[in-house]
Amino acid sequence: MTLTGAVARYHDAWNDHDAAACAGCFTPDGVRTWFVRPPGAAPGDPFPTFTGRPAIAEGIADFLRGVPDLVLEVDALSEGSDERVWTEGRVTGTLGAAWSDPAARGRTLDLVGVSVFRVAPGGLAEERVYWDSVLLTPGSERAFTA
């Protein structure tokens, strides 16, 4: 498995904790949607969509503040004939003071997810992120450890 191009730069930027570099992998009008609603999430759109590099950078920066030692590993990759790329990955890290659920702060996060990218000239036109919300529940032994 070899990550290349904008998808590789994007994953590297996540591991560098560089939200601006993550957003820079998108086209200027790129779209990133989280089809995830973690328990205890702030009210608002249950599946937030970030459109444009500034909004994407802000959303990623918020998440990185919640998991300041985040590590993203890519376990699988598939490319389609329609300019789409799928990655399956694992996110690990410690939930910090900025995590939305105070009961989970200080615990270790360990979960898997899938991102579906639409690649366009100039970068990523779209990312759709899917994680199992059950894995974000503080009682879940799979996602959290003491």
C-alpha positions, 0 to 999 in steps of 0.5 A: 500500500502506498499513499501518494499525492494529496492523500499522502500529504494530508495524512502526514499533516494530520500526524504533524498536527498541522491543521493548516497543512491538512486544509491546504491539501484540499481545493479552495472550495473543498468539502469535509463532512464528518458522518460521526456524532460522538456522544456528548457532542455540542449541539448543532449539526449532527454531521458537520460539513466544513467547506473551504480551506479556512473552515476545514482548518478550523474543524481539524484544529478543534479536533487536534486540540481535543486529542493533542497527541493524535496519531493516524495510521493508514491500514488499507487503501483503495483507489477507484476509477472515478477519482475516489480514494478510500482509506481505512485508518486507526486514530490513537491518542489521549483525550485532552482538556479540550475534549467535549466530554469531560468524563472522557478526558485523560483517557486513551482513544483508539478507534478505526474509521474510513475516509472516502476522498474525491480527488480533483486537479489541485487537491482533495475536492471532498472527504467523507469521514465515517467512524462508529460513534459507539466507539466514542462512548466513554464506556466502550472498552474498544475505544477507550482505556484508562 
